Amino acid sequence: MDYAKMIDHTLLKPEATKEQVKNLCEEAVQYGFHSVCVNSSFVYYCAELLKDSDVKVCTVIGFPLGAMSTAGKAAEAQAAVADGAEELDMVIHVGMIKSGDWDYVKQDIASVVEAAGDKAVVKVILETCLLTDEEKRKACMICKEAGASFVKTSTGFSNGGATVKDVALMREAVGSDMGVKASGGIRSFQDARAMVEAGADRIGASSGIAIIREQKEGERKA
């Protein structure tokens, strides 16, 4: 299995520099990762650096809290697509889920899907560590109804990351109709393989190089 093609090579730290983002892009090309995932201010830069490669530009919307206004998320998504983003990882509004306002949650997601149009894939970050299992299942259904293409576990900036249990729950909830992205705390090939076996078809990680090196080392020893 080509794990590299499943990895969104990620750099979302607030102190990330242009030089670090450039290195991220160069690494993504070298290792054949699916995409680079950066904050939206760097989309234009990555799009230029990667224009002659197969690596896609992924960015985050409403990150990391998900609590900005729907209009703000839609505007950020529209600007990101204009700058060259091909994938948008938006953060769901956890507070509205906890409030039981599912209509708001659905419209919030739908606004980003509409802004993306046919130019970008939308993944919805559930921040699973903050939700009950019932809320996770309901959120998955709302994401599907709102037209998103993926559900994603975590931002990596809250109090927990991806778990095998949550990935399996999300895969069961969405069936084969949507993608499932595991992110947050995935640092080894063993971690990545466990997520894929649980149902993930995309991995978000800042440790992508270590994951692929570990995979290749294991294959050499086998």
N, C-alpha and C positions, 0 to 999 in steps of 0.2 A: 504493500500500500504506500502511495506517495504522500506521506504526511506533510511534506513541505507545501504542497498545493492546497492544503487545508488550513494553513496558518496565516492569520492576519498579524504581521510583524508590527508590534505595538510600542509606541512611545507617547505617553500622555501626561508625563510629569509636568507640572507648571513651570519648572525651571529649564525645560528642554530648549536647547539653542539651535540655531539654523545649522550649525556644523554637525550637531548630533542627528538632526533630522536628515541631513545629507548622507551621513553614514548609514542611517537606517535604510534609506532608499538603495544605497549601494549594496548593502547586505541582502536586501530582499531580492535584488536582481541576481546576485551571486548564488544564493541558496534556492532560488526558484519559489519563493513564497507567493501565496495568492495575492496578498495586498500589504500595503503599509497602512497602519491606523494611527492617525495623528489628530491633534486639535485642529479646529476648522481654520484658524489663522494660517496654518501651514499648507493648506490644500493646494493653493496656487503654485507654491514652491515645489511640492512633490509632483504635481501634474507636469510641470516643466521638466523636472529631473527624470521622470519615468516615461515620457512621451514615446520613446522608441523601444519600450520594453512591454512585456506581457503582464507586469505587476500593476494591479489596480490601486487606486487611491481611495481609502476608506477614512471617514471622519466621524466624530461624535457630535450629537445634537442634544442640547439641554444638559450638558455634562458638567459635573457628575451627579447632581441632585435630582434632575428631572422636574424641578419645581418652578421653572420659569413659565411664563405665559404661553398659551398655545400659539398666539400670534408671533411671539418671540422664537419659538421652535420652528415654526413654518418659515419665518424670515431667514433664520440661520441655515435651514435646509436649502432654501432657494439660492442663497448666496454661495453655499458650498458646492452645489451642483453647477452653478455658473462658473465657479473657479476650477472645476474639473473633477469633483468627487463622483465616484461611481458606486459607492456604498455608504449608507448613512446608518450609524448605530445610535439610535435615540434612546434616551432614558425615560421610562414610563413615569407617570406622576404617582408615586407611592402614596402620598398623602391623600389623594383622591380615591385610591383603592381602599385605603383604611377608612375613608369617609363613606364608602359604599356608593360613590358617585361614578358608576360605570359608564354612564352616558358621556361624562366629561372625559374619562380615560379613552373611550373609543374615538371621540372627536379629536382629541389631542393627537392620537396616533394617525388618524385619517388625514389630518392637516399636513403632516410630514409626508405621508404617502402621496398626497396630491401634489405637494411641492416637488417631490422627487420625480413625478411623472414616469415616463419610460426611460429616464436617463440614469436612474440610480436604484439600487436595491435597498430596501429598508429593513433593518434589524431592530427589534425592540428589546432593550435591556430591562429585565424585570426586577433586578436587585433582589434576588431570591432570599438572601439572608434576612430580609426585613418582612417577608411575607409568610403566611401560613400555607400549608399545602393546598387548602381549598382556594385561597387567593391566587396561588400560582396557576392552578388549573383554569380558573375563571379568566385570569389575565391572558393565558395562552389562547383561549377561545376568542376573547375580545381582539387580540392582535390579528387573529385570522380573519375575523369579521371586518376589521378595519383595512385589510388589504396588505398587511406587512408580509414580507417574504421569510423572515427568520424571527425566532425568539432567542434571546441571549440571557445567560445567567446573571452576570454581574458587571459592575463598573471596575471592580478592583480597588475602589476607594471607600468602601463601606466596611462593615465589621465582619465580612466573610466573603469568600469567593465561590468558585464552582465546586459542586460536589457531584459524585456519581449518582447519588440518590435524586438530586434535582434534575440532572440531565435526563435520567430515565423517566422521571415524572413528566417532564416537558415533552419528551418524545412521544410518550403514551398519549398525552393530551392533544397534540397537534397531528398525530399520525404521520403519514408519509407526505402530506401536502405542503409542509413547511420545513425550512431548515432549522437546526438547533445549533447554536454557537455556545461553546463553553469558554468562559474567560474568568480570570481572577485566581491567582495562586497556582497556575499550571507551569511548573518549572522543570519537569523532567519528561523523558520519553515515556516512562511508566505512567506518569500522570496523564499525559496526552492519550496514550493507548487506552487507559481506563475510561476516559471520557468518550472516545470514539466507540468503544465496545458498548457503552451505555446508551448510545444513540446520537452523539454529536457528529455533525459533518463539517463543522468549522471550529477552529481553535484560535482564541485570542491570547497572545502571549508576548511578553517582552523577552522571554528566554527561548525564542525559536531556534536560534543557532545551537544552543546547548541540547535542545530536544533532538534536532536532526543529527548532530554529531553522535549523540548517545545511541540513536537508532542505527546509524551506520556502523558504529563500533560493535554493537550487538550482532549485527548481520555478519560482520567479519569473523566474529568468534563462533558463530553458529555452524 
